[in-house]
């Protein structure tokens, strides 16, 4: 039985994305349980090999790098072919992707090309009797299902910010992967990438997140959270509950939860958020959670490290003032 795991890394504009470290970390855990190795694979444009070596710090025994100008940006046909061919030739136990926008598109394509089973949005992995047991949420996070996948390689996408990256250095020898994409045969190609409006910190990558819910009563009161975020410093993102986004108060890019984004910052401050299970599924892995809510029975307090029972319109300005004063 194959015991090695193939971890698919991601890059953007030649820079390794944080999800890559998480995927390699998860692969390391499973490979250790099986007595196998972790092989990382990174595709990109010329020069991307320079950033791939970093994957060895998180447990990659071997790092395969495929460089080609046509692969500089993610494109489904080129990436699917390169990864499928390598996975088929490598005799792997499983192939892990990050459940990012690219990974959600790519993992099913690779699974279909290899004619093997796929499990998406995994939140936990375990090896039991030589089988890979995948835990993933269903019914909007109300229930967690445990799946045992048959066939090899098993293809699994991992929910971002759940498998916390851990440094466990290996030699991680770099190896060139021969790739020869033919863009003229592709049915789709990426011609241009447009970044969203500048200035906002991505909620999935910020070390601190300040989120608001219906307790703020309206979009006009979000300035209070913006002031708190400014007081905390740089690299602080604003988040929101689903109810707030559905009401049109905040953009979908800020939504935290089962149907939004999963975050795992060092500090998560939830203001006026009751803590529906869908929201908790997206932020409960934060290192420190602070909840501010006037309802002492709000579910958010069940996962909070620190809780303040009180009116957000009184508490938040005082908290902001205290932080500024402390600095």
TORKOL-4160 file (C-alpha; in steps of 0.2 Angstrom, whole numbers, padded with zeros to 4 digits, m for minus):
327
<pt num="1" X="0000" Y="0000" Z="0000"/>
<pt num="2" X="0006" Y="0017" Z="m0004"/>
<pt num="3" X="0011" Y="0028" Z="0011"/>
<pt num="4" X="0017" Y="0044" Z="0003"/>
<pt num="5" X="0006" Y="0060" Z="0003"/>
<pt num="6" X="0007" Y="0073" Z="m0011"/>
<pt num="7" X="0004" Y="0091" Z="m0004"/>
<pt num="8" X="m0001" Y="0103" Z="m0018"/>
<pt num="9" X="0006" Y="0120" Z="m0014"/>
<pt num="10" X="m0001" Y="0137" Z="m0020"/>
<pt num="11" X="0008" Y="0153" Z="m0026"/>
<pt num="12" X="0002" Y="0170" Z="m0031"/>
<pt num="13" X="0013" Y="0181" Z="m0041"/>
<pt num="14" X="0027" Y="0170" Z="m0037"/>
<pt num="15" X="0025" Y="0171" Z="m0018"/>
<pt num="16" X="0020" Y="0155" Z="m0008"/>
<pt num="17" X="0003" Y="0157" Z="0000"/>
<pt num="18" X="0001" Y="0153" Z="0018"/>
<pt num="19" X="m0012" Y="0139" Z="0014"/>
<pt num="20" X="0003" Y="0129" Z="0007"/>
<pt num="21" X="0011" Y="0127" Z="0025"/>
<pt num="22" X="m0005" Y="0121" Z="0032"/>
<pt num="23" X="m0007" Y="0108" Z="0018"/>
<pt num="24" X="0011" Y="0102" Z="0021"/>
<pt num="25" X="0008" Y="0101" Z="0039"/>
<pt num="26" X="m0007" Y="0091" Z="0038"/>
<pt num="27" X="0001" Y="0079" Z="0025"/>
<pt num="28" X="0016" Y="0077" Z="0037"/>
<pt num="29" X="0004" Y="0071" Z="0051"/>
<pt num="30" X="m0004" Y="0058" Z="0040"/>
<pt num="31" X="0012" Y="0053" Z="0032"/>
<pt num="32" X="0020" Y="0050" Z="0049"/>
<pt num="33" X="0005" Y="0039" Z="0054"/>
<pt num="34" X="0008" Y="0029" Z="0039"/>
<pt num="35" X="0027" Y="0028" Z="0039"/>
<pt num="36" X="0028" Y="0038" Z="0023"/>
<pt num="37" X="0035" Y="0054" Z="0015"/>
<pt num="38" X="0028" Y="0070" Z="0011"/>
<pt num="39" X="0030" Y="0076" Z="m0007"/>
<pt num="40" X="0026" Y="0094" Z="m0011"/>
<pt num="41" X="0022" Y="0100" Z="m0028"/>
<pt num="42" X="0022" Y="0119" Z="m0033"/>
<pt num="43" X="0018" Y="0125" Z="m0051"/>
<pt num="44" X="0021" Y="0143" Z="m0057"/>
<pt num="45" X="0031" Y="0154" Z="m0068"/>
<pt num="46" X="0050" Y="0155" Z="m0070"/>
<pt num="47" X="0059" Y="0157" Z="m0054"/>
<pt num="48" X="0046" Y="0150" Z="m0043"/>
<pt num="49" X="0058" Y="0137" Z="m0036"/>
<pt num="50" X="0066" Y="0150" Z="m0025"/>
<pt num="51" X="0051" Y="0151" Z="m0014"/>
<pt num="52" X="0047" Y="0132" Z="m0014"/>
<pt num="53" X="0061" Y="0128" Z="m0003"/>
<pt num="54" X="0052" Y="0135" Z="0012"/>
<pt num="55" X="0040" Y="0120" Z="0011"/>
<pt num="56" X="0054" Y="0109" Z="0019"/>
<pt num="57" X="0052" Y="0119" Z="0035"/>
<pt num="58" X="0035" Y="0112" Z="0037"/>
<pt num="59" X="0039" Y="0094" Z="0034"/>
<pt num="60" X="0041" Y="0091" Z="0015"/>
<pt num="61" X="0054" Y="0077" Z="0011"/>
<pt num="62" X="0054" Y="0081" Z="m0007"/>
<pt num="63" X="0048" Y="0096" Z="m0017"/>
<pt num="64" X="0044" Y="0095" Z="m0035"/>
<pt num="65" X="0043" Y="0112" Z="m0044"/>
<pt num="66" X="0036" Y="0114" Z="m0062"/>
<pt num="67" X="0040" Y="0131" Z="m0070"/>
<pt num="68" X="0033" Y="0137" Z="m0086"/>
<pt num="69" X="0027" Y="0154" Z="m0091"/>
<pt num="70" X="0010" Y="0147" Z="m0095"/>
<pt num="71" X="0008" Y="0142" Z="m0077"/>
<pt num="72" X="0012" Y="0158" Z="m0069"/>
<pt num="73" X="m0006" Y="0161" Z="m0064"/>
<pt num="74" X="m0018" Y="0147" Z="m0060"/>
<pt num="75" X="m0027" Y="0140" Z="m0075"/>
<pt num="76" X="m0037" Y="0124" Z="m0074"/>
<pt num="77" X="m0032" Y="0114" Z="m0089"/>
<pt num="78" X="m0013" Y="0117" Z="m0086"/>
<pt num="79" X="m0013" Y="0113" Z="m0068"/>
<pt num="80" X="m0025" Y="0099" Z="m0069"/>
<pt num="81" X="m0015" Y="0090" Z="m0082"/>
<pt num="82" X="0002" Y="0093" Z="m0073"/>
<pt num="83" X="m0004" Y="0087" Z="m0056"/>
<pt num="84" X="m0014" Y="0072" Z="m0062"/>
<pt num="85" X="0000" Y="0066" Z="m0072"/>
<pt num="86" X="0012" Y="0067" Z="m0057"/>
<pt num="87" X="0000" Y="0060" Z="m0045"/>
<pt num="88" X="m0003" Y="0045" Z="m0056"/>
<pt num="89" X="0015" Y="0041" Z="m0059"/>
<pt num="90" X="0020" Y="0044" Z="m0040"/>
<pt num="91" X="0009" Y="0030" Z="m0033"/>
<pt num="92" X="0002" Y="0041" Z="m0018"/>
<pt num="93" X="m0009" Y="0036" Z="m0004"/>
<pt num="94" X="m0018" Y="0053" Z="m0005"/>
<pt num="95" X="m0017" Y="0070" Z="m0013"/>
<pt num="96" X="m0020" Y="0086" Z="m0002"/>
<pt num="97" X="m0026" Y="0103" Z="m0008"/>
<pt num="98" X="m0031" Y="0118" Z="0001"/>
<pt num="99" X="m0050" Y="0122" Z="m0001"/>
<pt num="100" X="m0046" Y="0139" Z="m0008"/>
<pt num="101" X="m0054" Y="0147" Z="m0023"/>
<pt num="102" X="m0041" Y="0138" Z="m0034"/>
<pt num="103" X="m0041" Y="0122" Z="m0024"/>
<pt num="104" X="m0060" Y="0121" Z="m0024"/>
<pt num="105" X="m0059" Y="0122" Z="m0043"/>
<pt num="106" X="m0044" Y="0110" Z="m0045"/>
<pt num="107" X="m0047" Y="0096" Z="m0033"/>
<pt num="108" X="m0063" Y="0090" Z="m0041"/>
<pt num="109" X="m0054" Y="0091" Z="m0058"/>
<pt num="110" X="m0040" Y="0080" Z="m0053"/>
<pt num="111" X="m0051" Y="0068" Z="m0044"/>
<pt num="112" X="m0061" Y="0066" Z="m0060"/>
<pt num="113" X="m0046" Y="0064" Z="m0071"/>
<pt num="114" X="m0039" Y="0050" Z="m0059"/>
<pt num="115" X="m0056" Y="0042" Z="m0057"/>
<pt num="116" X="m0054" Y="0042" Z="m0038"/>
<pt num="117" X="m0064" Y="0048" Z="m0023"/>
<pt num="118" X="m0064" Y="0066" Z="m0017"/>
<pt num="119" X="m0068" Y="0073" Z="0001"/>
<pt num="120" X="m0069" Y="0092" Z="0002"/>
<pt num="121" X="m0068" Y="0105" Z="0016"/>
<pt num="122" X="m0059" Y="0093" Z="0028"/>
<pt num="123" X="m0058" Y="0099" Z="0046"/>
<pt num="124" X="m0049" Y="0084" Z="0053"/>
<pt num="125" X="m0039" Y="0069" Z="0047"/>
<pt num="126" X="m0035" Y="0053" Z="0055"/>
<pt num="127" X="m0027" Y="0036" Z="0050"/>
<pt num="128" X="m0037" Y="0021" Z="0057"/>
<pt num="129" X="m0031" Y="0004" Z="0052"/>
<pt num="130" X="m0023" Y="0010" Z="0036"/>
<pt num="131" X="m0038" Y="0020" Z="0031"/>
<pt num="132" X="m0039" Y="0039" Z="0030"/>
<pt num="133" X="m0054" Y="0045" Z="0040"/>
<pt num="134" X="m0059" Y="0063" Z="0034"/>
<pt num="135" X="m0070" Y="0074" Z="0045"/>
<pt num="136" X="m0080" Y="0087" Z="0036"/>
<pt num="137" X="m0095" Y="0098" Z="0040"/>
<pt num="138" X="m0112" Y="0095" Z="0032"/>
<pt num="139" X="m0129" Y="0104" Z="0033"/>
<pt num="140" X="m0121" Y="0121" Z="0035"/>
<pt num="141" X="m0110" Y="0115" Z="0049"/>
<pt num="142" X="m0124" Y="0108" Z="0060"/>
<pt num="143" X="m0117" Y="0090" Z="0058"/>
<pt num="144" X="m0099" Y="0083" Z="0055"/>
<pt num="145" X="m0098" Y="0068" Z="0044"/>
<pt num="146" X="m0084" Y="0055" Z="0045"/>
<pt num="147" X="m0079" Y="0048" Z="0028"/>
<pt num="148" X="m0067" Y="0033" Z="0024"/>
<pt num="149" X="m0062" Y="0035" Z="0006"/>
<pt num="150" X="m0058" Y="0019" Z="m0005"/>
<pt num="151" X="m0046" Y="0019" Z="m0019"/>
<pt num="152" X="m0029" Y="0027" Z="m0022"/>
<pt num="153" X="m0024" Y="0041" Z="m0022"/>
<pt num="154" X="m0038" Y="0049" Z="m0011"/>
<pt num="155" X="m0041" Y="0067" Z="m0015"/>
<pt num="156" X="m0045" Y="0079" Z="m0001"/>
<pt num="157" X="m0046" Y="0098" Z="0001"/>
<pt num="158" X="m0043" Y="0105" Z="0018"/>
<pt num="159" X="m0052" Y="0120" Z="0025"/>
<pt num="160" X="m0040" Y="0135" Z="0027"/>
<pt num="161" X="m0035" Y="0141" Z="0044"/>
<pt num="162" X="m0040" Y="0124" Z="0052"/>
<pt num="163" X="m0024" Y="0114" Z="0051"/>
<pt num="164" X="m0012" Y="0126" Z="0060"/>
<pt num="165" X="0005" Y="0126" Z="0051"/>
<pt num="166" X="0019" Y="0119" Z="0062"/>
<pt num="167" X="0037" Y="0119" Z="0058"/>
<pt num="168" X="0045" Y="0102" Z="0057"/>
<pt num="169" X="0060" Y="0104" Z="0046"/>
<pt num="170" X="0065" Y="0090" Z="0033"/>
<pt num="171" X="0079" Y="0090" Z="0020"/>
<pt num="172" X="0066" Y="0095" Z="0007"/>
<pt num="173" X="0077" Y="0092" Z="m0009"/>
<pt num="174" X="0071" Y="0102" Z="m0024"/>
<pt num="175" X="0067" Y="0092" Z="m0039"/>
<pt num="176" X="0062" Y="0099" Z="m0056"/>
<pt num="177" X="0045" Y="0093" Z="m0063"/>
<pt num="178" X="0045" Y="0092" Z="m0082"/>
<pt num="179" X="0030" Y="0101" Z="m0088"/>
<pt num="180" X="0025" Y="0106" Z="m0106"/>
<pt num="181" X="0008" Y="0114" Z="m0106"/>
<pt num="182" X="0000" Y="0118" Z="m0123"/>
<pt num="183" X="m0011" Y="0134" Z="m0120"/>
<pt num="184" X="m0017" Y="0133" Z="m0138"/>
<pt num="185" X="m0027" Y="0117" Z="m0133"/>
<pt num="186" X="m0035" Y="0124" Z="m0117"/>
<pt num="187" X="m0053" Y="0129" Z="m0118"/>
<pt num="188" X="m0051" Y="0142" Z="m0105"/>
<pt num="189" X="m0036" Y="0154" Z="m0100"/>
<pt num="190" X="m0033" Y="0167" Z="m0087"/>
<pt num="191" X="m0030" Y="0183" Z="m0096"/>
<pt num="192" X="m0030" Y="0196" Z="m0082"/>
<pt num="193" X="m0032" Y="0196" Z="m0063"/>
<pt num="194" X="m0040" Y="0212" Z="m0055"/>
<pt num="195" X="m0036" Y="0215" Z="m0037"/>
<pt num="196" X="m0051" Y="0220" Z="m0026"/>
<pt num="197" X="m0051" Y="0238" Z="m0019"/>
<pt num="198" X="m0035" Y="0242" Z="m0010"/>
<pt num="199" X="m0033" Y="0246" Z="0008"/>
<pt num="200" X="m0043" Y="0232" Z="0016"/>
<pt num="201" X="m0034" Y="0217" Z="0025"/>
<pt num="202" X="m0039" Y="0200" Z="0020"/>
<pt num="203" X="m0049" Y="0193" Z="0034"/>
<pt num="204" X="m0042" Y="0175" Z="0031"/>
<pt num="205" X="m0024" Y="0181" Z="0033"/>
<pt num="206" X="m0025" Y="0195" Z="0046"/>
<pt num="207" X="m0017" Y="0191" Z="0063"/>
<pt num="208" X="m0032" Y="0201" Z="0072"/>
<pt num="209" X="m0050" Y="0201" Z="0067"/>
<pt num="210" X="m0064" Y="0213" Z="0073"/>
<pt num="211" X="m0081" Y="0206" Z="0069"/>
<pt num="212" X="m0098" Y="0213" Z="0070"/>
<pt num="213" X="m0116" Y="0206" Z="0071"/>
<pt num="214" X="m0134" Y="0212" Z="0071"/>
<pt num="215" X="m0131" Y="0219" Z="0088"/>
<pt num="216" X="m0123" Y="0234" Z="0080"/>
<pt num="217" X="m0141" Y="0239" Z="0073"/>
<pt num="218" X="m0135" Y="0246" Z="0057"/>
<pt num="219" X="m0121" Y="0249" Z="0044"/>
<pt num="220" X="m0119" Y="0267" Z="0050"/>
<pt num="221" X="m0112" Y="0260" Z="0067"/>
<pt num="222" X="m0097" Y="0251" Z="0059"/>
<pt num="223" X="m0086" Y="0266" Z="0061"/>
<pt num="224" X="m0085" Y="0261" Z="0080"/>
<pt num="225" X="m0077" Y="0244" Z="0074"/>
<pt num="226" X="m0066" Y="0253" Z="0062"/>
<pt num="227" X="m0059" Y="0264" Z="0076"/>
<pt num="228" X="m0056" Y="0249" Z="0087"/>
<pt num="229" X="m0047" Y="0240" Z="0073"/>
<pt num="230" X="m0036" Y="0256" Z="0071"/>
<pt num="231" X="m0032" Y="0256" Z="0089"/>
<pt num="232" X="m0026" Y="0238" Z="0088"/>
<pt num="233" X="m0013" Y="0243" Z="0075"/>
<pt num="234" X="m0009" Y="0237" Z="0057"/>
<pt num="235" X="m0015" Y="0221" Z="0049"/>
<pt num="236" X="m0032" Y="0221" Z="0058"/>
<pt num="237" X="m0046" Y="0215" Z="0047"/>
<pt num="238" X="m0065" Y="0218" Z="0049"/>
<pt num="239" X="m0077" Y="0203" Z="0049"/>
<pt num="240" X="m0095" Y="0201" Z="0049"/>
<pt num="241" X="m0109" Y="0188" Z="0053"/>
<pt num="242" X="m0119" Y="0181" Z="0039"/>
<pt num="243" X="m0135" Y="0190" Z="0045"/>
<pt num="244" X="m0125" Y="0207" Z="0043"/>
<pt num="245" X="m0119" Y="0202" Z="0025"/>
<pt num="246" X="m0137" Y="0196" Z="0020"/>
<pt num="247" X="m0144" Y="0213" Z="0026"/>
<pt num="248" X="m0132" Y="0222" Z="0015"/>
<pt num="249" X="m0123" Y="0231" Z="0029"/>
<pt num="250" X="m0106" Y="0223" Z="0024"/>
<pt num="251" X="m0098" Y="0215" Z="0009"/>
<pt num="252" X="m0097" Y="0196" Z="0007"/>
<pt num="253" X="m0078" Y="0197" Z="0008"/>
<pt num="254" X="m0079" Y="0200" Z="0026"/>
<pt num="255" X="m0091" Y="0186" Z="0030"/>
<pt num="256" X="m0085" Y="0174" Z="0043"/>
<pt num="257" X="m0093" Y="0157" Z="0045"/>
<pt num="258" X="m0098" Y="0141" Z="0037"/>
<pt num="259" X="m0104" Y="0150" Z="0021"/>
<pt num="260" X="m0091" Y="0163" Z="0022"/>
<pt num="261" X="m0073" Y="0162" Z="0027"/>
<pt num="262" X="m0064" Y="0152" Z="0040"/>
<pt num="263" X="m0052" Y="0162" Z="0050"/>
<pt num="264" X="m0039" Y="0158" Z="0063"/>
<pt num="265" X="m0031" Y="0174" Z="0070"/>
<pt num="266" X="m0021" Y="0177" Z="0085"/>
<pt num="267" X="m0035" Y="0188" Z="0092"/>
<pt num="268" X="m0054" Y="0188" Z="0087"/>
<pt num="269" X="m0066" Y="0201" Z="0094"/>
<pt num="270" X="m0084" Y="0197" Z="0091"/>
<pt num="271" X="m0095" Y="0212" Z="0094"/>
<pt num="272" X="m0114" Y="0210" Z="0095"/>
<pt num="273" X="m0113" Y="0192" Z="0088"/>
<pt num="274" X="m0124" Y="0179" Z="0096"/>
<pt num="275" X="m0114" Y="0165" Z="0090"/>
<pt num="276" X="m0124" Y="0154" Z="0078"/>
<pt num="277" X="m0116" Y="0137" Z="0075"/>
<pt num="278" X="m0113" Y="0143" Z="0057"/>
<pt num="279" X="m0102" Y="0157" Z="0063"/>
<pt num="280" X="m0093" Y="0147" Z="0076"/>
<pt num="281" X="m0088" Y="0135" Z="0063"/>
<pt num="282" X="m0078" Y="0149" Z="0054"/>
<pt num="283" X="m0069" Y="0156" Z="0069"/>
<pt num="284" X="m0068" Y="0144" Z="0084"/>
<pt num="285" X="m0050" Y="0140" Z="0080"/>
<pt num="286" X="m0044" Y="0158" Z="0084"/>
<pt num="287" X="m0031" Y="0158" Z="0097"/>
<pt num="288" X="m0039" Y="0171" Z="0108"/>
<pt num="289" X="m0058" Y="0175" Z="0107"/>
<pt num="290" X="m0066" Y="0190" Z="0115"/>
<pt num="291" X="m0084" Y="0192" Z="0115"/>
<pt num="292" X="m0094" Y="0207" Z="0118"/>
<pt num="293" X="m0113" Y="0205" Z="0119"/>
<pt num="294" X="m0127" Y="0211" Z="0131"/>
<pt num="295" X="m0135" Y="0194" Z="0131"/>
<pt num="296" X="m0126" Y="0184" Z="0145"/>
<pt num="297" X="m0133" Y="0168" Z="0137"/>
<pt num="298" X="m0127" Y="0171" Z="0120"/>
<pt num="299" X="m0118" Y="0155" Z="0113"/>
<pt num="300" X="m0103" Y="0165" Z="0108"/>
<pt num="301" X="m0098" Y="0165" Z="0126"/>
<pt num="302" X="m0097" Y="0146" Z="0126"/>
<pt num="303" X="m0081" Y="0147" Z="0115"/>
<pt num="304" X="m0074" Y="0164" Z="0121"/>
<pt num="305" X="m0058" Y="0165" Z="0131"/>
<pt num="306" X="m0064" Y="0182" Z="0138"/>
<pt num="307" X="m0082" Y="0188" Z="0138"/>
<pt num="308" X="m0089" Y="0205" Z="0142"/>
<pt num="309" X="m0108" Y="0206" Z="0145"/>
<pt num="310" X="m0114" Y="0224" Z="0141"/>
<pt num="311" X="m0120" Y="0236" Z="0128"/>
<pt num="312" X="m0107" Y="0236" Z="0113"/>
<pt num="313" X="m0111" Y="0255" Z="0111"/>
<pt num="314" X="m0104" Y="0258" Z="0128"/>
<pt num="315" X="m0090" Y="0244" Z="0129"/>
<pt num="316" X="m0082" Y="0246" Z="0112"/>
<pt num="317" X="m0078" Y="0265" Z="0114"/>
<pt num="318" X="m0071" Y="0262" Z="0131"/>
<pt num="319" X="m0061" Y="0247" Z="0125"/>
<pt num="320" X="m0054" Y="0258" Z="0111"/>
<pt num="321" X="m0049" Y="0272" Z="0122"/>
<pt num="322" X="m0041" Y="0260" Z="0134"/>
<pt num="323" X="m0030" Y="0252" Z="0120"/>
<pt num="324" X="m0025" Y="0269" Z="0114"/>
<pt num="325" X="m0020" Y="0274" Z="0131"/>
<pt num="326" X="m0011" Y="0258" Z="0135"/>
<pt num="327" X="0000" Y="0261" Z="0119"/>
